[in-house]
Amino acid sequence: MANFQYIALDSKGEQTTGVVAANTDAEAVQMLRGQGLYPTQVVEEGKGTLAGGAGKKKKKAKKGKGAKAGGKVKPKILMIFTRQLATLIDSGLPLLRGLNVLGKQEPNPVLKATINNLADSVQGGSTFSESLGQHPKMFNKLFVNMVKAGELGGVLEIVLKRLAEYQEKAHKLKGKIVSAMVYPMIVMFIAVAIMSFLMLFIVPKFRAMFSEMGDGQLPLISRFVFGFSDWMLARPFFLPNSVWILFIVVGAWTGFAAWTRTKKGRHIVDSAKLKLPIFGDIQRKSAIARFTRTLGTLVTSGVPILQALNITRDTAGNTVVAGAIDKVHDAVKEGESIVTPMSGSGIFPNLVVSMVDVGEETGQLPEMLLKIADVYDDEVDGAVTALTSILEPIMIVILALVVGAIVFALFLPLIQVIKEMQGG
């Protein structure tokens, strides 16, 4: 039995070195994997040195500009990487060489360091799925398990293509939802910013202009606007009320964000999202599209149904939907059909339940799930387009009414003064 020096990565992706006793280097690799380590280099003492590997690591770290492997990157960047890797492997390039090629040309420093890390791990004897599992922040369970299924079935390039397509459609769907939700918030923010500017800087000047007129002589809307402006500029506790309003809003938002991170708070918010008028329907349809596409992609790639349901539950994005998926998982585990718990959840419409039922009966459940996802993607697209077209004129009218009311309140006393001067 000989001693083998090694360089390995732990579950967090941190590099570690040491010595292990084994009969062969292959046995040393297996022992290290049993300890939860992922060896990148194993050398028998007296027959080699790890200095070359260390130098290689340093060189790669320099190329990555000090970026740490395994951090988060934008979904679009990860989607492009997946598509490029699938294309290279489909062209006949070995996995290790494909990773090296992508690592050299990747402009994102975090992804570049991660790709180099993956290449070292694969070269050290780890499978690609094991290497991906070392970076959970970048590659979620869906990604890792699909790659694992592709490796076992010998269809890695096909699975990577499906992953890229899934990421593209998920990214497109998310973009539609964000555009529908963000637009009203932006318009409301602009309305509040304009109103605050007018109240703090413009209204006080008009207030001074009409200081000789008593409050009884001012129109009602002018008295209200001037009074609100005076209140915003008042300093009851060293700072103007406008600053205290800002502190209260920021504090309330921070507290609300912290509350939504709790289990109970997240459940209440997710439940409320599904019950909102108009927006709730979009949220429900997008959740169904995400569930069916994820589950269909996993099952089509060869992932067992129970494991696929677990992964789908973790990536549902809504705790209410995740709870419904959990019930489906429990029913399937007991040998039941997935249709019964789906119909009793109150989340999935009759159309979805019926299509899943047909898919189970005909043995084409994965294909049926992907068809449902396509249908609901189109419905979300149509709903978002319709909502945006309705919201645009409504928000513009609201903004015009707010600004117009303030301007009307400022100039109404001026018109009244001019009339009095003409009458005199």
C-alpha positions as CSV (number, residue, x, y, z in Angstrom):
1,M,0.0,0.0,0.0
2,A,1.4,3.4,-1.0
3,N,0.7,7.0,-0.1
4,F,-1.0,9.3,-2.6
5,Q,-0.9,13.0,-2.5
6,Y,-4.1,14.7,-3.7
7,I,-5.8,18.0,-4.5
8,A,-9.5,17.8,-4.1
9,L,-12.6,20.0,-3.7
10,D,-15.1,19.8,-0.9
11,S,-18.9,20.1,-1.2
12,K,-18.6,23.9,-1.0
13,G,-16.1,24.0,-3.9
14,E,-13.1,24.8,-1.6
15,Q,-9.7,23.3,-2.6
16,T,-8.0,21.0,-0.1
17,T,-4.8,18.9,-0.2
18,G,-3.6,15.9,1.8
19,V,-2.3,12.3,1.7
20,V,-4.3,9.1,1.5
21,A,-3.0,5.5,1.7
22,A,-4.3,3.1,-1.0
23,N,-3.1,0.3,-3.4
24,T,-3.8,2.2,-6.6
25,D,-4.6,5.8,-7.7
26,A,-8.1,4.6,-8.7
27,E,-8.7,3.2,-5.2
28,A,-7.4,6.5,-3.8
29,V,-10.0,8.4,-5.9
30,Q,-12.8,6.1,-4.7
31,M,-11.7,6.6,-1.0
32,L,-11.7,10.4,-1.4
33,R,-15.2,10.3,-3.0
34,G,-16.4,8.3,-0.1
35,Q,-15.2,11.1,2.2
36,G,-17.3,13.6,0.2
37,L,-14.3,15.1,-1.7
38,Y,-13.9,15.5,-5.4
39,P,-10.3,14.9,-6.4
40,T,-8.8,16.9,-9.2
41,Q,-5.3,15.4,-9.0
42,V,-3.9,12.3,-7.4
43,V,-0.2,11.5,-7.5
44,E,1.8,8.7,-5.7
45,E,4.5,10.0,-3.4
46,G,7.9,9.7,-5.0
47,K,6.5,9.4,-8.5
48,G,5.3,12.9,-9.1
49,T,4.5,16.3,-7.6
50,L,1.4,18.4,-7.2
51,A,3.3,21.6,-7.9
52,G,2.3,21.5,-11.6
53,G,-1.4,21.3,-10.6
54,A,-1.0,24.1,-8.1
55,G,0.6,26.2,-10.8
56,K,-2.2,25.4,-13.1
57,K,-4.7,26.5,-10.5
58,K,-3.0,29.7,-10.0
59,K,-2.9,30.4,-13.7
60,K,-6.6,29.8,-14.0
61,A,-7.3,31.9,-11.1
62,K,-5.4,34.7,-12.8
63,K,-7.4,34.2,-16.0
64,G,-10.6,34.4,-14.0
65,K,-9.4,37.7,-12.4
66,G,-9.8,36.4,-8.9
67,A,-13.5,35.4,-9.4
68,K,-14.7,32.6,-7.1
69,A,-16.2,29.5,-8.8
70,G,-19.7,28.5,-8.2
71,G,-21.2,32.0,-7.6
72,K,-24.5,33.1,-9.1
73,V,-24.8,34.3,-12.7
74,K,-27.7,35.6,-14.7
75,P,-30.0,33.0,-16.2
76,K,-29.3,34.2,-19.7
77,I,-25.6,33.6,-19.3
78,L,-26.1,30.1,-18.0
79,M,-28.6,29.4,-20.8
80,I,-26.0,30.4,-23.4
81,F,-23.4,28.2,-21.7
82,T,-25.8,25.2,-21.8
83,R,-26.6,25.7,-25.4
84,Q,-23.0,26.1,-26.5
85,L,-21.9,23.0,-24.5
86,A,-24.8,21.0,-26.1
87,T,-23.7,22.1,-29.6
88,L,-20.0,21.2,-29.0
89,I,-20.9,17.7,-27.6
90,D,-23.4,17.1,-30.4
91,S,-20.6,17.9,-32.9
92,G,-18.5,15.0,-31.5
93,L,-16.3,17.0,-29.1
94,P,-15.5,15.2,-25.9
95,L,-17.0,16.7,-22.7
96,L,-13.6,17.7,-21.2
97,R,-12.4,19.4,-24.4
98,G,-15.7,21.2,-24.7
99,L,-15.4,22.5,-21.2
100,N,-11.9,23.7,-21.9
101,V,-12.9,25.4,-25.1
102,L,-15.8,27.3,-23.4
103,G,-13.6,28.1,-20.4
104,K,-11.1,29.9,-22.6
105,Q,-13.7,32.0,-24.4
106,E,-16.1,32.8,-21.5
107,P,-16.1,36.5,-20.8
108,N,-18.0,36.3,-17.4
109,P,-15.3,35.8,-14.7
110,V,-17.5,33.8,-12.3
111,L,-18.7,31.4,-15.0
112,K,-15.2,31.2,-16.4
113,A,-13.8,30.1,-13.0
114,T,-16.6,27.6,-12.6
115,I,-16.1,26.0,-16.0
116,N,-12.4,25.7,-15.3
117,N,-13.3,24.1,-12.0
118,L,-15.7,21.7,-13.8
119,A,-13.0,20.7,-16.3
120,D,-10.5,20.0,-13.5
121,S,-13.1,17.9,-11.6
122,V,-14.0,15.9,-14.7
123,Q,-10.3,15.4,-15.5
124,G,-9.8,14.1,-11.9
125,G,-12.3,11.3,-12.5
126,S,-15.6,12.8,-11.3
127,T,-18.7,12.5,-13.5
128,F,-20.1,15.7,-15.0
129,S,-23.2,15.6,-12.7
130,E,-21.0,15.2,-9.6
131,S,-18.9,18.2,-10.7
132,L,-22.0,20.3,-11.3
133,G,-23.3,19.3,-7.8
134,Q,-20.3,21.0,-6.3
135,H,-21.8,24.4,-7.4
136,P,-25.4,24.4,-6.1
137,K,-25.7,28.2,-6.3
138,M,-25.2,28.1,-10.1
139,F,-26.6,24.7,-11.0
140,N,-29.8,23.8,-9.3
141,K,-31.2,20.3,-8.7
142,L,-33.1,20.4,-12.0
143,F,-29.9,20.9,-13.9
144,V,-27.8,18.3,-12.0
145,N,-30.4,15.6,-12.1
146,M,-31.2,16.0,-15.8
147,V,-27.4,15.8,-16.6
148,K,-27.2,12.7,-14.4
149,A,-30.1,11.1,-16.3
150,G,-28.4,12.0,-19.6
151,E,-25.1,10.4,-18.5
152,L,-26.8,7.2,-17.4
153,G,-28.7,7.0,-20.7
154,G,-25.8,8.0,-22.9
155,V,-27.7,11.0,-24.3
156,L,-26.0,13.9,-22.6
157,E,-26.1,16.2,-25.7
158,I,-29.9,15.6,-26.0
159,V,-30.5,16.4,-22.4
160,L,-28.3,19.6,-22.6
161,K,-30.4,20.7,-25.6
162,R,-33.6,20.1,-23.6
163,L,-32.1,22.0,-20.7
164,A,-31.2,25.0,-22.9
165,E,-34.7,25.0,-24.4
166,Y,-36.2,24.8,-20.9
167,Q,-34.1,27.7,-19.8
168,E,-35.0,29.8,-22.8
169,K,-38.7,29.3,-22.4
170,A,-38.5,29.8,-18.6
171,H,-36.5,33.0,-19.1
172,K,-39.0,34.3,-21.7
173,L,-42.0,33.5,-19.4
174,K,-40.3,35.3,-16.4
175,G,-39.6,38.3,-18.6
176,K,-43.3,38.6,-19.5
177,I,-44.4,38.4,-15.9
178,V,-41.9,40.9,-14.8
179,S,-42.9,43.4,-17.5
180,A,-46.5,43.1,-16.5
181,M,-45.7,43.7,-12.8
182,V,-43.0,46.3,-13.1
183,Y,-44.8,48.7,-15.4
184,P,-47.4,49.9,-12.9
185,M,-44.8,50.2,-10.2
186,I,-42.6,52.4,-12.4
187,V,-45.5,54.7,-13.3
188,M,-46.6,55.0,-9.7
189,F,-43.0,55.8,-8.6
190,I,-42.8,58.5,-11.2
191,A,-46.2,59.9,-10.1
192,V,-45.0,60.0,-6.4
193,A,-41.6,61.6,-7.4
194,I,-43.3,64.4,-9.4
195,M,-45.9,65.0,-6.7
196,S,-43.2,65.2,-4.0
197,F,-41.1,67.6,-6.1
198,L,-44.1,69.9,-6.7
199,M,-45.2,69.8,-3.0
200,L,-41.7,70.5,-1.7
201,F,-40.3,73.1,-4.1
202,I,-43.1,74.6,-6.3
203,V,-46.2,74.8,-4.1
204,P,-44.4,76.7,-1.3
205,K,-43.5,79.5,-3.8
206,F,-47.1,79.8,-4.8
207,R,-48.1,79.7,-1.1
208,A,-45.9,82.7,-0.5
209,M,-47.4,84.5,-3.5
210,F,-50.9,84.1,-2.1
211,S,-50.0,84.7,1.6
212,E,-52.0,87.9,1.7
213,M,-55.2,86.0,0.8
214,G,-56.8,84.4,3.7
215,D,-57.5,80.7,3.7
216,G,-61.2,81.5,3.5
217,Q,-60.7,83.2,0.1
218,L,-58.8,80.3,-1.4
219,P,-60.6,77.5,-3.3
220,L,-61.1,74.2,-1.5
221,I,-58.6,72.3,-3.7
222,S,-56.0,75.0,-3.2
223,R,-56.4,74.9,0.6
224,F,-56.0,71.2,0.6
225,V,-52.8,71.3,-1.6
226,F,-51.2,74.2,0.4
227,G,-52.1,72.5,3.7
228,F,-50.5,69.2,2.6
229,S,-47.4,71.0,1.4
230,D,-47.1,72.8,4.7
231,W,-47.5,69.5,6.5
232,M,-44.7,67.9,4.4
233,L,-42.3,70.7,5.2
234,A,-43.2,70.9,8.9
235,R,-40.4,69.7,11.3
236,P,-42.0,68.2,14.4
237,F,-39.0,66.0,15.2
238,F,-35.9,67.8,13.8
239,L,-36.6,66.5,10.3
240,P,-39.4,67.4,7.8
241,N,-42.4,65.1,7.7
242,S,-41.5,64.2,4.1
243,V,-38.2,62.6,5.3
244,W,-40.1,60.7,8.1
245,I,-42.5,59.4,5.4
246,L,-39.5,58.2,3.4
247,F,-38.1,56.5,6.5
248,I,-41.4,54.8,7.3
249,V,-41.9,53.6,3.7
250,V,-38.3,52.1,3.6
251,G,-38.7,50.6,7.1
252,A,-42.1,49.1,6.2
253,W,-40.7,47.7,3.0
254,T,-37.7,46.2,4.7
255,G,-39.9,44.7,7.4
256,F,-42.3,43.3,4.8
257,A,-39.4,41.8,2.8
258,A,-38.1,40.1,6.0
259,W,-41.5,38.8,6.9
260,T,-42.0,37.3,3.4
261,R,-38.8,35.3,3.9
262,T,-40.4,33.5,6.8
263,K,-42.4,30.3,6.1
264,K,-45.7,31.7,7.2
265,G,-45.2,35.1,5.6
266,R,-44.2,33.5,2.3
267,H,-47.2,31.2,2.3
268,I,-49.6,34.1,2.9
269,V,-48.0,36.3,0.2
270,D,-48.0,33.5,-2.3
271,S,-51.6,32.7,-1.5
272,A,-52.6,36.3,-2.0
273,K,-50.8,36.5,-5.3
274,L,-53.0,33.7,-6.7
275,K,-56.2,35.5,-5.5
276,L,-55.4,39.0,-6.9
277,P,-57.7,40.2,-9.6
278,I,-56.2,40.0,-13.1
279,F,-52.6,39.5,-11.7
280,G,-53.6,36.4,-9.8
281,D,-54.8,34.7,-13.0
282,I,-51.4,35.4,-14.7
283,Q,-49.5,34.1,-11.6
284,R,-51.6,30.9,-11.6
285,K,-51.1,30.3,-15.3
286,S,-47.3,31.0,-15.1
287,A,-47.0,28.6,-12.1
288,I,-48.9,25.9,-14.1
289,A,-46.7,26.4,-17.1
290,R,-43.5,26.2,-15.0
291,F,-44.7,23.0,-13.2
292,T,-45.7,21.2,-16.3
293,R,-42.6,22.2,-18.3
294,T,-40.3,21.3,-15.5
295,L,-41.9,17.9,-14.8
296,G,-42.3,17.1,-18.5
297,T,-38.6,18.0,-19.2
298,L,-37.4,15.9,-16.3
299,V,-39.5,12.8,-17.1
300,T,-38.6,13.0,-20.8
301,S,-34.9,13.1,-19.9
302,G,-35.3,9.9,-17.8
303,V,-35.5,11.2,-14.3
304,P,-37.8,8.9,-12.1
305,I,-41.2,10.4,-11.5
306,L,-40.9,10.7,-7.7
307,Q,-37.5,12.4,-8.0
308,A,-38.9,14.7,-10.7
309,L,-41.8,15.7,-8.5
310,N,-39.4,16.6,-5.7
311,I,-37.3,18.7,-8.0
312,T,-40.5,20.4,-9.5
313,R,-41.7,21.1,-6.0
314,D,-38.4,22.9,-5.0
315,T,-38.5,25.0,-8.2
316,A,-42.2,25.8,-8.2
317,G,-41.6,29.4,-7.1
318,N,-44.9,29.5,-5.1
319,T,-45.4,27.7,-1.8
320,V,-49.1,27.1,-2.5
321,V,-48.3,25.3,-5.7
322,A,-45.4,23.5,-4.0
323,G,-47.8,22.2,-1.4
324,A,-50.1,20.9,-4.2
325,I,-47.1,19.2,-5.9
326,D,-46.1,17.7,-2.5
327,K,-49.6,16.0,-2.3
328,V,-49.2,14.7,-5.8
329,H,-45.8,13.2,-4.8
330,D,-47.3,11.5,-1.7
331,A,-50.1,10.0,-3.8
332,V,-47.8,8.7,-6.5
333,K,-45.5,7.3,-3.7
334,E,-48.5,5.3,-2.5
335,G,-49.2,3.9,-6.0
336,E,-52.0,6.2,-6.9
337,S,-52.6,8.3,-10.0
338,I,-51.4,11.9,-10.1
339,V,-54.8,13.0,-11.4
340,T,-56.8,12.7,-8.1
341,P,-54.6,14.9,-5.9
342,M,-54.3,17.5,-8.8
343,S,-58.0,17.8,-9.2
344,G,-58.5,18.1,-5.4
345,S,-55.8,20.8,-4.9
346,G,-57.9,23.7,-6.4
347,I,-54.8,24.9,-8.2
348,F,-55.0,23.1,-11.5
349,P,-57.9,23.8,-13.8
350,N,-60.0,21.0,-15.2
351,L,-58.3,21.3,-18.6
352,V,-54.9,20.5,-17.1
353,V,-56.3,17.6,-15.1
354,S,-58.1,16.2,-18.1
355,M,-55.0,16.4,-20.3
356,V,-52.8,14.8,-17.6
357,D,-55.4,12.0,-17.3
358,V,-55.3,11.3,-21.0
359,G,-51.5,11.4,-20.9
360,E,-51.4,8.8,-18.2
361,E,-53.9,6.5,-20.0
362,T,-52.1,6.7,-23.3
363,G,-48.6,6.4,-21.8
364,Q,-47.6,9.8,-23.2
365,L,-47.5,11.9,-19.9
366,P,-44.2,13.7,-20.7
367,E,-45.4,14.8,-24.1
368,M,-48.8,15.9,-22.7
369,L,-47.1,17.9,-19.9
370,L,-45.0,19.8,-22.4
371,K,-48.1,20.5,-24.6
372,I,-49.9,21.9,-21.5
373,A,-46.8,24.1,-20.8
374,D,-46.9,25.5,-24.4
375,V,-50.7,26.2,-24.1
376,Y,-50.2,28.1,-20.8
377,D,-47.2,29.9,-22.1
378,D,-49.3,31.3,-24.9
379,E,-52.1,32.2,-22.5
380,V,-49.7,34.0,-20.2
381,D,-48.3,35.9,-23.3
382,G,-51.8,36.9,-24.4
383,A,-52.8,37.9,-20.8
384,V,-49.7,40.0,-20.3
385,T,-50.1,41.7,-23.7
386,A,-53.7,42.5,-23.0
387,L,-53.0,43.7,-19.4
388,T,-50.1,46.0,-20.6
389,S,-52.3,47.5,-23.3
390,I,-55.0,48.2,-20.7
391,L,-52.6,49.5,-18.0
392,E,-50.7,51.9,-20.2
393,P,-53.6,54.4,-20.8
394,I,-55.0,53.9,-17.2
395,M,-51.6,54.7,-15.6
396,I,-51.1,57.7,-17.9
397,V,-54.5,59.1,-17.0
398,I,-53.7,58.6,-13.2
399,L,-50.4,60.4,-13.6
400,A,-52.1,63.2,-15.6
401,L,-54.9,63.6,-12.9
402,V,-52.4,63.8,-10.1
403,V,-50.2,66.4,-11.7
404,G,-53.2,68.2,-13.3
405,A,-54.9,68.5,-9.9
406,I,-51.9,70.1,-8.3
407,V,-51.4,72.5,-11.2
408,F,-55.1,73.4,-11.2
409,A,-54.9,74.1,-7.4
410,L,-51.9,76.4,-7.9
411,F,-53.4,78.5,-10.8
412,L,-57.0,78.7,-9.6
413,P,-56.2,81.4,-7.0
414,L,-54.2,83.3,-9.6
415,I,-57.1,83.3,-11.9
416,Q,-59.3,84.5,-9.1
417,V,-56.9,87.4,-8.3
418,I,-56.9,88.4,-12.0
419,K,-60.7,88.4,-12.1
420,E,-60.8,90.6,-9.0
421,M,-58.3,93.0,-10.5
422,Q,-60.3,93.2,-13.7
423,G,-63.5,93.8,-11.8
424,G,-61.9,96.5,-9.7
